[in-house]
Amino acid sequence: MMHHIAPRCTITLHNVPFMSSNLYIPKTCQHCGNLFTARTTVTKYCSDSCAKKAYKARKRKEKIDAALQETKANQEAQDSVTVSTDSLSNKDFLSITDASKLIGVSRWTIQRMIKRGQLKAVPFGRKHIIARHQIENLFN
């Protein structure tokens, strides 16, 4: 004689599924603010649509925050360039890179000007140094 054993997932107690919750917790939806009855302690939203809307709002806020952080980083970078330009204006002798930053042109433009004789650069080790008064004379 064979005994029939029911699979574990179909075991019921008092016609209630095996893992059901008997919790009924009154809560307020974090998205729409309506009152609802939650069946678990971690439920935050009254419906699936409120959960989706809250998720979308959360992702939108993350994108806005990321854009604001990027803007702030760009502003700080521009401020540091301004500070470095101010420190360059106090130097009497400039490297080719410093001279290009001061005028706002590329390094190659400064090197072409040196080759053409518009600027005089003195070799100093591996670098070439330009006197500040030469750059000022370009604009006089």
Backbone as a chain_set.jsonl record, in Angstrom:
{"seq": "MMHHIAPRCTITLHNVPFMSSNLYIPKTCQHCGNLFTARTTVTKYCSDSCAKKAYKARKRKEKIDAALQETKANQEAQDSVTVSTDSLSNKDFLSITDASKLIGVSRWTIQRMIKRGQLKAVPFGRKHIIARHQIENLFN", "coords": {"N": [[0.819, -1.161, 0.0], [0.603, 2.142, -0.918], [1.572, 5.255, 0.376], [0.367, 8.505, 0.11], [2.165, 11.436, -0.097], [1.947, 14.805, 0.42], [3.268, 17.514, -1.533], [5.556, 19.931, -0.175], [5.013, 22.678, -0.685], [2.292, 22.871, -0.899], [1.141, 22.556, 1.511], [-1.237, 23.462, 3.833], [-2.577, 25.429, 6.442], [-5.456, 25.577, 8.119], [-6.801, 26.378, 5.807], [-5.206, 28.461, 4.809], [-2.475, 29.767, 3.012], [0.87, 28.413, 3.448], [3.038, 30.25, 4.158], [1.851, 32.685, 4.922], [1.188, 36.062, 6.022], [-0.011, 37.368, 9.019], [-0.135, 39.972, 9.607], [-1.364, 43.243, 9.925], [-0.796, 46.309, 9.266], [-1.331, 49.642, 9.823], [-0.378, 52.2, 7.648], [1.212, 55.096, 6.102], [1.432, 56.087, 2.787], [4.539, 56.712, 1.288], [4.812, 58.098, -1.016], [2.346, 59.173, -2.128], [0.948, 59.847, 0.153], [-1.406, 58.744, 1.128], [-3.441, 56.794, 3.384], [-2.96, 53.343, 4.136], [-3.18, 49.739, 4.456], [-0.627, 47.765, 5.449], [0.969, 44.643, 4.796], [3.423, 43.735, 5.462], [6.359, 44.616, 7.357], [8.123, 46.257, 6.067], [6.966, 47.581, 3.96], [6.466, 50.426, 1.951], [4.906, 51.842, 0.182], [1.588, 52.429, -1.087], [0.674, 51.186, -3.394], [1.602, 49.447, -6.436], [1.89, 51.258, -8.512], [2.446, 53.669, -7.155], [4.903, 52.953, -6.049], [6.442, 52.686, -8.381], [6.319, 55.302, -9.379], [7.619, 56.664, -7.314], [10.142, 55.506, -7.513], [10.911, 56.443, -10.039], [10.96, 59.201, -9.535], [13.01, 59.254, -7.64], [15.228, 58.393, -9.163], [15.317, 60.478, -11.031], [15.99, 62.592, -9.342], [18.546, 61.73, -8.554], [19.916, 61.991, -10.991], [19.764, 64.762, -11.365], [21.2, 65.647, -9.125], [23.714, 64.578, -9.765], [24.303, 66.075, -12.054], [24.443, 68.634, -10.92], [26.641, 68.292, -9.222], [28.626, 67.89, -11.148], [28.601, 70.37, -12.419], [29.418, 71.962, -10.306], [32.012, 70.942, -9.917], [33.178, 71.684, -12.355], [33.048, 74.463, -12.097], [34.765, 74.845, -9.913], [37.128, 74.02, -11.12], [37.45, 76.013, -13.053], [37.768, 78.179, -11.354], [40.216, 77.509, -10.182], [41.891, 77.739, -12.399], [41.719, 80.468, -12.834], [42.921, 81.409, -10.493], [45.493, 80.378, -10.877], [46.263, 81.831, -13.131], [46.315, 84.388, -12.044], [48.475, 84.07, -10.302], [50.452, 83.742, -12.184], [50.636, 86.268, -13.249], [52.23, 87.63, -11.512], [54.805, 86.786, -11.864], [58.13, 87.342, -13.117], [59.538, 85.966, -15.036], [58.667, 83.51, -17.379], [57.693, 80.166, -18.229], [57.248, 78.412, -21.375], [54.787, 77.121, -21.338], [53.509, 78.456, -19.196], [53.423, 81.043, -20.273], [51.725, 80.62, -22.437], [49.348, 79.99, -21.108], [48.892, 82.394, -19.793], [48.425, 84.245, -21.866], [46.474, 82.936, -23.247], [46.667, 81.212, -25.404], [47.807, 78.411, -27.433], [50.585, 76.223, -26.574], [52.057, 75.686, -28.803], [51.679, 77.901, -30.424], [53.118, 79.87, -29.055], [55.674, 78.756, -29.328], [55.983, 78.922, -32.121], [56.036, 81.688, -32.379], [58.426, 82.227, -31.117], [60.203, 80.992, -32.865], [59.824, 82.613, -35.152], [60.895, 84.915, -34.233], [59.479, 86.805, -32.858], [59.224, 86.614, -30.149], [61.656, 86.358, -27.554], [63.332, 83.687, -26.267], [65.1, 82.182, -23.627], [67.224, 79.455, -23.222], [66.907, 77.327, -20.462], [68.122, 74.973, -18.758], [66.214, 72.195, -19.498], [64.088, 73.625, -20.301], [62.585, 76.55, -21.837], [62.796, 79.931, -21.135], [60.85, 82.857, -20.916], [60.961, 86.332, -20.835], [58.827, 88.403, -18.982], [58.276, 91.045, -19.764], [58.607, 90.966, -22.506], [56.324, 89.684, -23.438], [54.441, 91.56, -22.685], [55.246, 93.624, -24.358], [54.34, 92.723, -26.795], [51.74, 93.536, -27.012], [51.828, 96.245, -26.997]], "CA": [[0.0, 0.0, 0.0], [1.406, 3.353, -1.052], [1.049, 6.435, 1.057], [0.534, 9.728, -0.672], [2.724, 12.549, 0.688], [1.722, 16.063, -0.304], [4.464, 18.359, -1.621], [5.672, 20.909, 0.889], [4.469, 23.982, -1.028], [0.83, 22.879, -0.866], [0.654, 22.35, 2.873], [-1.996, 24.604, 4.306], [-3.108, 25.376, 7.794], [-6.734, 26.267, 8.204], [-7.093, 26.901, 4.478], [-4.391, 29.637, 4.576], [-1.169, 29.318, 2.506], [1.862, 28.102, 4.466], [3.865, 31.358, 4.605], [1.102, 33.939, 4.92], [1.396, 36.976, 7.126], [-1.229, 37.793, 9.697], [0.091, 41.348, 10.015], [-2.147, 44.298, 9.303], [-0.168, 47.492, 9.846], [-1.764, 50.882, 9.162], [0.762, 53.038, 7.268], [0.982, 56.179, 5.16], [2.252, 55.942, 1.581], [5.61, 57.717, 1.252], [4.743, 58.865, -2.264], [1.115, 59.969, -2.288], [0.48, 60.294, 1.457], [-2.665, 58.093, 1.502], [-3.384, 55.725, 4.38], [-3.201, 51.997, 3.614], [-2.869, 48.658, 5.383], [0.516, 46.991, 4.968], [1.023, 43.259, 5.269], [4.792, 43.493, 5.933], [6.894, 45.751, 8.117], [8.993, 47.066, 5.229], [6.197, 48.204, 2.89], [6.537, 51.882, 1.994], [3.98, 52.463, -0.759], [0.258, 51.84, -1.066], [0.418, 50.395, -4.583], [2.714, 49.289, -7.355], [2.058, 52.493, -9.281], [3.146, 54.636, -6.289], [6.291, 52.497, -5.945], [7.103, 53.021, -9.645], [6.446, 56.76, -9.457], [8.652, 57.048, -6.35], [11.416, 55.082, -8.093], [11.222, 57.372, -11.124], [11.323, 60.478, -8.901], [14.311, 59.057, -6.997], [16.233, 58.359, -10.231], [15.391, 61.831, -11.581], [16.742, 63.383, -8.357], [19.946, 61.318, -8.641], [20.496, 62.6, -12.192], [19.899, 66.201, -11.115], [22.309, 65.81, -8.187], [24.957, 64.311, -10.497], [24.558, 67.234, -12.912], [24.863, 69.736, -10.05], [28.007, 67.992, -8.783], [29.498, 68.119, -12.295], [28.675, 71.815, -12.599], [30.238, 72.47, -9.203], [33.396, 70.561, -10.194], [33.638, 72.537, -13.454], [33.232, 75.81, -11.552], [35.98, 74.826, -9.111], [38.251, 73.935, -12.049], [37.615, 77.344, -13.634], [38.311, 79.039, -10.308], [41.634, 77.196, -10.009], [42.59, 78.313, -13.549], [41.791, 81.914, -12.579], [43.915, 81.607, -9.45], [46.818, 80.138, -11.436], [46.561, 82.964, -14.006], [46.695, 85.492, -11.163], [49.825, 83.827, -9.804], [51.361, 83.954, -13.312], [50.803, 87.696, -13.505], [53.227, 88.156, -10.574], [56.134, 86.278, -12.213], [58.887, 88.122, -14.094], [59.984, 85.051, -16.077], [57.645, 82.488, -17.594], [57.975, 79.074, -19.155], [56.389, 78.472, -22.562], [53.445, 76.722, -20.908], [52.945, 79.561, -18.41], [53.136, 82.155, -21.186], [50.534, 80.275, -23.218], [48.189, 80.116, -20.219], [48.683, 83.807, -19.498], [47.849, 84.91, -23.033], [45.285, 82.197, -23.665], [46.925, 80.54, -26.676], [48.44, 77.11, -27.235], [52.044, 76.2, -26.449], [52.633, 75.691, -30.153], [51.662, 79.287, -30.904], [54.272, 80.534, -28.416], [56.894, 78.227, -29.946], [56.082, 79.519, -33.466], [56.432, 83.095, -32.208], [59.862, 82.21, -30.788], [60.901, 80.672, -34.118], [59.732, 83.773, -36.041], [61.635, 86.018, -33.648], [58.584, 87.75, -32.193], [59.552, 86.493, -28.728], [62.988, 85.83, -27.302], [63.334, 82.72, -25.169], [66.435, 81.78, -23.206], [67.198, 78.081, -22.712], [67.215, 77.203, -19.04], [68.005, 73.529, -18.574], [65.416, 71.608, -20.572], [62.99, 74.545, -20.6], [62.887, 77.869, -22.381], [62.204, 80.951, -20.287], [60.513, 84.084, -21.623], [60.816, 87.474, -19.928], [57.455, 88.903, -18.97], [58.167, 92.321, -20.488], [58.474, 90.66, -23.931], [54.9, 89.4, -23.699], [53.742, 92.842, -22.578], [55.593, 94.418, -25.541], [53.562, 92.238, -27.934], [50.457, 94.223, -27.04], [52.064, 97.707, -27.0]], "C": [[0.878, 1.244, 0.0], [0.724, 4.493, -0.321], [1.335, 7.66, 0.199], [1.029, 10.836, 0.251], [2.581, 13.81, -0.158], [3.026, 16.847, -0.395], [4.404, 19.479, -0.593], [4.975, 22.239, 0.565], [2.945, 24.018, -0.951], [0.271, 22.648, 0.526], [-0.061, 23.605, 3.333], [-2.443, 24.36, 5.73], [-4.374, 26.201, 7.808], [-7.073, 26.988, 6.903], [-6.373, 28.226, 4.18], [-3.051, 29.149, 4.035], [-0.134, 29.264, 3.616], [2.602, 29.326, 5.004], [3.099, 32.679, 4.658], [1.388, 34.755, 6.17], [0.038, 37.342, 7.722], [-1.086, 39.225, 10.2], [-0.819, 42.272, 9.232], [-1.689, 45.597, 9.956], [-0.688, 48.725, 9.113], [-0.545, 51.777, 8.906], [0.307, 54.143, 6.333], [1.955, 56.005, 3.997], [3.283, 57.068, 1.536], [5.589, 58.54, -0.028], [3.512, 59.768, -2.304], [0.529, 60.45, -0.965], [-0.837, 59.675, 1.899], [-2.431, 57.028, 2.564], [-3.672, 54.392, 3.702], [-2.824, 50.984, 4.674], [-1.771, 47.81, 4.779], [0.477, 45.605, 5.564], [2.425, 42.869, 5.711], [5.293, 44.761, 6.623], [7.727, 46.692, 7.248], [8.256, 47.759, 4.088], [6.2, 49.713, 3.06], [5.432, 52.555, 1.186], [2.658, 51.704, -0.772], [-0.018, 50.949, -2.271], [1.678, 50.3, -5.429], [2.955, 50.574, -8.149], [2.754, 53.565, -8.442], [4.625, 54.252, -6.143], [7.056, 52.865, -7.208], [7.313, 54.52, -9.777], [7.542, 57.255, -8.508], [10.036, 56.679, -6.875], [11.855, 56.066, -9.172], [11.653, 58.732, -10.56], [12.706, 60.396, -8.264], [15.425, 59.062, -8.051], [16.414, 59.741, -10.863], [16.223, 62.712, -10.652], [18.232, 63.025, -8.396], [20.625, 61.949, -9.856], [20.717, 64.09, -11.996], [21.075, 66.464, -10.176], [23.65, 65.584, -8.88], [25.309, 65.495, -11.39], [25.028, 68.425, -12.091], [26.291, 69.539, -9.56], [28.998, 68.263, -9.913], [29.682, 69.61, -12.541], [29.567, 72.433, -11.528], [31.717, 72.155, -9.436], [33.973, 71.419, -11.316], [33.911, 73.955, -12.967], [34.507, 75.886, -10.724], [37.217, 74.761, -10.0], [38.514, 75.299, -12.681], [38.2, 78.307, -12.608], [39.795, 78.782, -10.109], [42.452, 77.73, -11.175], [42.751, 79.809, -13.354], [42.854, 82.215, -11.541], [45.309, 81.411, -10.021], [47.215, 81.263, -12.388], [46.97, 84.168, -13.18], [48.106, 85.307, -10.634], [50.848, 84.005, -10.929], [51.617, 85.434, -13.55], [51.838, 88.325, -12.571], [54.642, 87.719, -10.925], [56.794, 87.18, -13.244], [59.349, 87.264, -15.262], [59.006, 83.881, -16.152], [58.166, 81.373, -18.49], [57.025, 79.21, -20.349], [54.951, 78.118, -22.187], [52.764, 77.833, -20.118], [52.57, 80.744, -19.302], [51.881, 81.862, -22.003], [49.271, 80.383, -22.371], [47.857, 81.583, -19.953], [47.988, 84.526, -20.648], [46.556, 84.228, -23.467], [45.438, 81.581, -25.039], [47.595, 79.201, -26.383], [49.949, 77.258, -27.096], [52.699, 76.313, -27.817], [52.653, 77.097, -30.737], [52.848, 80.056, -30.331], [55.561, 80.056, -29.063], [57.071, 78.766, -31.37], [56.533, 80.97, -33.375], [57.921, 83.193, -31.869], [60.664, 81.937, -32.048], [60.919, 81.86, -35.069], [60.491, 84.982, -35.505], [60.752, 87.065, -32.983], [58.797, 87.745, -30.683], [60.96, 85.941, -28.607], [62.904, 84.927, -26.077], [64.769, 82.3, -24.887], [66.363, 80.346, -22.7], [67.655, 78.046, -21.254], [67.025, 75.735, -18.681], [67.26, 72.935, -19.77], [64.264, 72.515, -20.99], [63.514, 75.799, -21.274], [62.113, 78.888, -21.557], [62.01, 82.23, -21.096], [60.351, 85.196, -20.585], [59.403, 88.047, -20.076], [57.29, 90.181, -19.8], [58.075, 92.089, -21.997], [57.022, 90.388, -24.307], [54.1, 90.685, -23.637], [54.02, 93.719, -23.794], [54.827, 93.96, -26.777], [52.28, 93.064, -28.106], [50.609, 95.753, -27.014], [52.383, 98.211, -28.387]], "O": [[1.784, 1.376, 0.822], [-0.491, 4.678, -0.38], [2.422, 7.81, -0.358], [0.392, 11.141, 1.26], [3.037, 13.868, -1.3], [3.81, 16.851, 0.553], [3.323, 19.916, -0.196], [4.403, 22.861, 1.46], [2.362, 25.102, -0.939], [-0.944, 22.556, 0.701], [0.482, 24.704, 3.22], [-2.656, 23.223, 6.152], [-4.345, 27.401, 7.534], [-7.585, 28.107, 6.929], [-6.868, 29.03, 3.389], [-2.521, 28.174, 4.568], [-0.242, 29.983, 4.609], [2.78, 29.43, 6.217], [3.711, 33.726, 4.441], [1.77, 34.23, 7.216], [-0.928, 37.59, 7.0], [-1.812, 39.651, 11.098], [-1.017, 42.102, 8.029], [-2.13, 45.945, 11.052], [-0.504, 48.841, 7.901], [0.221, 52.074, 9.822], [-0.819, 54.139, 5.836], [3.151, 55.802, 4.2], [2.942, 58.236, 1.722], [6.266, 59.564, -0.121], [3.626, 60.98, -2.492], [-0.299, 61.36, -0.953], [-1.352, 60.044, 2.955], [-1.356, 56.433, 2.634], [-4.515, 54.308, 2.809], [-2.213, 51.336, 5.683], [-1.953, 47.205, 3.723], [0.016, 45.407, 6.688], [2.614, 41.791, 6.276], [4.711, 45.836, 6.479], [8.007, 47.818, 7.66], [8.89, 48.471, 3.31], [5.97, 50.228, 4.155], [5.061, 53.696, 1.462], [2.609, 50.504, -0.504], [-0.853, 50.048, -2.189], [2.676, 50.974, -5.175], [4.1, 50.931, -8.423], [3.582, 54.306, -8.973], [5.495, 55.123, -6.116], [8.2, 53.311, -7.124], [8.366, 54.962, -10.236], [8.304, 58.158, -8.854], [10.991, 57.438, -6.707], [13.015, 56.475, -9.22], [12.603, 59.338, -11.055], [13.485, 61.347, -8.334], [16.466, 59.682, -7.835], [17.534, 60.132, -11.192], [17.061, 63.487, -11.112], [19.085, 63.906, -8.284], [21.771, 62.39, -9.769], [21.743, 64.626, -12.415], [21.856, 67.39, -10.398], [24.613, 66.305, -8.622], [26.474, 65.881, -11.478], [25.922, 69.153, -12.52], [27.065, 70.493, -9.488], [30.08, 68.799, -9.677], [30.787, 70.064, -12.836], [30.371, 73.321, -11.812], [32.579, 72.998, -9.185], [35.128, 71.837, -11.242], [34.892, 74.578, -13.375], [35.25, 76.864, -10.81], [38.24, 75.369, -9.686], [39.668, 75.701, -12.831], [39.027, 79.153, -12.947], [40.56, 79.721, -9.889], [43.597, 78.137, -10.979], [43.802, 80.366, -13.671], [43.61, 83.175, -11.689], [46.22, 82.175, -9.702], [48.391, 81.621, -12.449], [47.88, 84.901, -13.569], [48.859, 86.274, -10.526], [51.991, 84.38, -10.665], [52.698, 85.813, -14.002], [52.279, 89.447, -12.817], [55.597, 88.231, -10.341], [56.131, 87.718, -14.131], [59.534, 87.775, -16.367], [58.579, 83.338, -15.133], [58.973, 81.605, -19.39], [56.107, 80.03, -20.328], [54.008, 78.747, -22.667], [51.588, 78.124, -20.336], [51.527, 81.37, -19.109], [51.067, 82.756, -22.235], [48.233, 80.822, -22.865], [46.688, 81.965, -19.896], [47.072, 85.319, -20.431], [45.652, 84.877, -23.994], [44.457, 81.437, -25.768], [47.912, 78.893, -25.234], [50.519, 78.289, -27.454], [53.744, 76.943, -27.977], [53.573, 77.438, -31.48], [53.507, 80.809, -31.048], [56.454, 80.862, -29.323], [58.198, 79.038, -31.784], [57.322, 81.43, -34.199], [58.594, 84.134, -32.288], [61.691, 82.575, -32.281], [61.929, 82.097, -35.731], [60.706, 85.956, -36.225], [61.248, 88.118, -32.583], [58.574, 88.756, -30.016], [61.407, 85.157, -29.444], [62.468, 85.342, -25.004], [65.556, 82.089, -25.81], [65.535, 80.038, -21.843], [68.656, 78.657, -20.879], [65.923, 75.302, -18.345], [67.643, 73.156, -20.919], [63.541, 72.201, -21.936], [64.714, 76.073, -21.281], [60.918, 78.724, -21.314], [62.886, 82.635, -21.861], [59.676, 85.011, -19.572], [58.873, 88.15, -21.183], [56.268, 90.365, -20.462], [57.52, 92.928, -22.708], [56.553, 90.812, -25.363], [53.185, 90.89, -24.435], [53.149, 94.474, -24.226], [54.678, 94.735, -27.722], [51.805, 93.258, -29.225], [49.609, 96.47, -27.011], [52.607, 99.407, -28.573]]}, "num_chains": 1, "name": "protein.A"}
